[in-house]
Amino acid sequence: MKMIVAIIKPFKVEEVREALGAIGVVGLTVTDVKGFGRQKGQTEIYRGAEYQTNFVAKSKLEVAVPSSIADRAVEAIRLAANTGKIGDGKIFVFDLEQAMRIRTGETGEGAL
């Protein structure tokens, strides 16, 4: 099993959810986060005054998938989240040692 963590632009969350659903992914966790990468913040205008923010609003997606579809899930996220502009985000893939469904006690891929 694999845990995929993606940091993407917030307005792309729904497109990514649909793309993952199309390949059979049934669960997804989304968290609103702030951070910066190469763009090092951004300039915004508030009430006519321009100011610099150190962190950019992003969405963090976490999804556990069977190893057999991990590559397809990563590609689905990449294609759906891509705008072609700086700040599109990153995707990280980790080995997932164990998963358990609390309600039934199912473990492994059956818990996903």
SERO-4910 file (N, C-alpha, C, O; in steps of 0.05 Angstrom, whole numbers):
BEGIN
 pado doro    nc1    nc2    nc3   cac1   cac2   cac3    cc1    cc2    cc3    oc1    oc2    oc3
  Met    A     17    -24      0      0      0      0     18     25      0     41     24      9
  Lys    A      7     47    -11     22     72    -12      5     94     -1    -20     94     -3
  Met    A     18    113     12      5    138     21     15    160      2     39    165      0
  Ile    A     -4    174    -11      3    195    -29     -5    221    -16    -28    225     -7
  Val    A     14    240    -14      8    266     -3     14    286    -25     36    287    -37
  Ala    A     -6    303    -31     -2    323    -52     -9    351    -41    -28    354    -27
  Ile    A      8    370    -48      4    398    -41     -3    412    -67     13    414    -85
  Ile    A    -28    422    -69    -38    433    -94    -52    460    -90    -57    468    -67
  Lys    A    -58    473   -112    -74    498   -110   -102    491   -102   -114    472   -112
  Pro    A   -114    507    -84   -140    500    -73   -162    497    -94   -180    481    -90
  Phe    A   -162    513   -115   -183    512   -134   -182    487   -152   -199    482   -168
  Lys    A   -161    470   -148   -158    446   -164   -167    421   -149   -167    399   -160
  Val    A   -176    424   -124   -183    401   -107   -206    385   -120   -204    360   -121
  Glu    A   -226    398   -129   -249    383   -140   -241    367   -165   -250    345   -169
  Glu    A   -225    379   -182   -216    365   -206   -199    341   -199   -201    320   -212
  Val    A   -182    343   -179   -166    320   -170   -184    299   -158   -180    275   -164
  Arg    A   -204    306   -142   -222    287   -131   -237    271   -152   -239    247   -150
  Glu    A   -246    285   -173   -259    272   -195   -240    253   -210   -248    231   -218
  Ala    A   -215    262   -215   -195    245   -229   -189    220   -213   -186    198   -225
  Leu    A   -186    222   -187   -181    199   -170   -205    180   -169   -202    156   -170
  Gly    A   -229    191   -168   -253    175   -168   -255    159   -194   -265    137   -194
  Ala    A   -247    170   -216   -248    157   -242   -231    132   -243   -236    114   -259
  Ile    A   -210    131   -227   -192    107   -227   -198     88   -203   -184     69   -199
  Gly    A   -219     94   -188   -228     76   -167   -220     83   -139   -224     67   -121
  Val    A   -208    107   -135   -201    115   -108   -226    125    -94   -240    142   -105
  Val    A   -231    115    -70   -257    121    -57   -253    139    -32   -274    149    -22
  Gly    A   -229    144    -22   -226    160      1   -204    181     -3   -184    176    -16
  Leu    A   -208    204     10   -189    226      6   -192    245     30   -215    251     39
  Thr    A   -170    255     41   -171    274     62   -159    300     51   -138    300     38
  Val    A   -172    323     57   -163    349     47   -160    367     71   -177    369     88
  Thr    A   -137    381     72   -131    400     93   -122    426     81   -106    426     62
  Asp    A   -133    449     91   -123    475     81    -97    481     96    -96    480    121
  Val    A    -76    487     81    -50    492     92    -38    518     80    -48    528     61
  Lys    A    -16    527     92     -1    550     81     28    541     79     38    526     96
  Gly    A     42    552     60     71    546     58     83    562     35     70    579     22
  Phe    A    108    556     29    121    568      6    142    549     -5    152    532      9
  Gly    A    147    553    -30    168    538    -44    186    558    -58    195    577    -46
  Arg    A    191    553    -83    208    571    -98    197    599   -101    212    618   -103
  Gln    A    170    601   -100    158    628   -104    161    646    -80    157    670    -82
  Lys    A    167    635    -57    173    650    -32    151    670    -25    158    693    -20
  Gly    A    127    662    -25    105    680    -18     93    694    -43    100    687    -66
  Gln    A     76    713    -38     64    727    -61     56    755    -52     54    761    -28
  Thr    A     52    772    -72     43    799    -67     13    800    -71      2    790    -90
  Glu    A     -1    813    -52    -30    815    -53    -38    844    -49    -22    860    -39
  Ile    A    -62    851    -57    -73    878    -53    -97    876    -35   -116    861    -41
  Tyr    A    -97    892    -13   -119    892      5   -127    921     10   -111    937     20
  Arg    A   -152    929      3   -162    956      6   -143    976     -7   -138    998      4
  Gly    A   -133    969    -30   -117    987    -46    -87    988    -38    -71   1000    -52
  Ala    A    -80    974    -17    -52    974     -8    -40    947    -16    -51    926    -12
  Glu    A    -16    948    -27     -2    924    -35     15    914    -12     29    930      1
  Tyr    A     15    888     -7     32    877     15     42    850      7     30    836    -10
  Gln    A     63    841     20     76    816     14     68    795     35     69    801     59
  Thr    A     60    772     26     54    750     45     77    729     43     87    724     21
  Asn    A     84    719     66    106    699     66     97    671     59    113    655     50
  Phe    A     71    665     63     61    639     58     38    640     38     23    660     37
  Val    A     36    619     22     15    618      2     -5    596     10      3    575     19
  Ala    A    -31    602      7    -52    582     14    -51    559     -6    -51    563    -30
  Lys    A    -52    535      5    -52    511    -12    -71    491      1    -81    495     23
  Ser    A    -76    469    -13    -91    447     -2    -73    422     -2    -59    416    -21
  Lys    A    -75    408     21    -59    384     24    -78    360     22    -97    358     37
  Leu    A    -73    342      3    -89    319     -2    -74    295      8    -50    292      3
  Glu    A    -88    277     22    -76    252     32    -94    229     23   -118    230     28
  Val    A    -82    210     10    -98    187      0    -81    162      2    -58    161     -7
  Ala    A    -94    141     13    -81    115     15    -92     98     -7   -116     96    -11
  Val    A    -74     85    -22    -82     69    -45    -67     42    -45    -45     40    -34
  Pro    A    -79     22    -58    -63     -3    -62    -39      3    -80    -40     20    -97
  Ser    A    -17    -11    -75      7     -6    -91      2     -9   -121     16      3   -137
  Ser    A    -17    -27   -128    -22    -32   -157    -33     -8   -172    -29     -7   -196
  Ile    A    -45     11   -158    -55     35   -173    -41     61   -164    -50     82   -172
  Ala    A    -20     59   -149     -6     83   -139      5    100   -162      1    124   -162
  Asp    A     17     88   -182     27    104   -205      5    118   -220      8    141   -228
  Arg    A    -17    104   -224    -40    116   -238    -52    139   -221    -60    159   -232
  Ala    A    -52    136   -195    -63    156   -177    -45    181   -178    -55    204   -179
  Val    A    -19    177   -177      0    200   -179     -4    215   -205     -4    239   -206
  Glu    A     -6    200   -227    -10    212   -253    -36    227   -255    -38    248   -267
  Ala    A    -57    216   -244    -84    229   -243    -82    255   -228    -93    275   -237
  Ile    A    -68    255   -206    -65    280   -190    -49    300   -206    -57    324   -208
  Arg    A    -27    291   -218    -10    310   -233    -25    323   -256    -24    347   -260
  Leu    A    -40    307   -271    -55    318   -294    -77    337   -285    -81    358   -297
  Ala    A    -92    329   -264   -115    345   -255   -106    371   -241   -120    391   -243
  Ala    A    -83    371   -228    -74    394   -212    -57    413   -229    -51    435   -220
  Asn    A    -49    405   -252    -30    421   -268    -43    446   -280    -64    444   -294
  Thr    A    -31    469   -276    -39    493   -290    -17    503   -308    -21    520   -325
  Gly    A      7    492   -305     30    500   -321     44    525   -310     62    536   -323
  Lys    A     36    534   -286     47    558   -274     61    551   -249     56    530   -237
  Ile    A     79    569   -240     94    564   -215     74    561   -192     54    575   -191
  Gly    A     81    543   -174     63    539   -151     43    518   -154     24    515   -137
  Asp    A     45    501   -175     26    480   -179     27    459   -156      7    446   -151
  Gly    A     50    456   -144     52    439   -120     71    416   -124     87    415   -142
  Lys    A     68    397   -105     86    373   -104     69    349    -97     47    351    -85
  Ile    A     79    326   -104     67    300    -97     89    283    -83    111    281    -94
  Phe    A     82    272    -60    100    254    -46     87    227    -43     63    225    -38
  Val    A    103    206    -45     92    179    -43    108    164    -21    133    163    -22
  Phe    A     94    152     -2    106    138     20     96    109     21     73    104     13
  Asp    A    113     91     30    103     64     36     85     65     60     91     78     80
  Leu    A     63     50     58     43     49     80     44     21     92     36      2     78
  Glu    A     54     19    116     58     -7    128     32    -21    135     30    -45    130
  Gln    A     13     -7    147    -11    -20    156    -34      0    155    -30     24    158
  Ala    A    -58    -10    151    -83      6    152   -104    -12    166   -105    -36    162
  Met    A   -121      1    181   -143    -13    194   -168      3    194   -168     27    201
  Arg    A   -190     -9    186   -216      4    187   -226      0    216   -230    -22    226
  Ile    A   -231     22    230   -239     22    258   -265      7    262   -267     -9    281
  Arg    A   -285     12    246   -311      0    250   -311    -30    248   -324    -44    265
  Thr    A   -297    -42    229   -298    -71    224   -273    -86    233   -274   -110    236
  Gly    A   -251    -72    237   -226    -85    243   -211    -96    219   -191   -109    222
  Glu    A   -222    -91    195   -208   -100    170   -180    -87    170   -176    -65    178
  Thr    A   -161   -102    159   -134    -92    157   -124    -95    128   -136   -108    112
  Gly    A   -101    -81    123    -89    -82     96   -105    -68     75   -120    -49     82
  Glu    A   -103    -77     51   -117    -64     29   -148    -65     32   -162    -47     22
  Gly    A   -158    -85     46   -187    -86     51   -197    -63     68   -221    -56     67
  Ala    A   -179    -50     83   -187    -27    100   -188     -1     84   -199     19     93
  Leu    A   -177     -2     60   -176     23     44   -203     27     32   -207     47     17
***
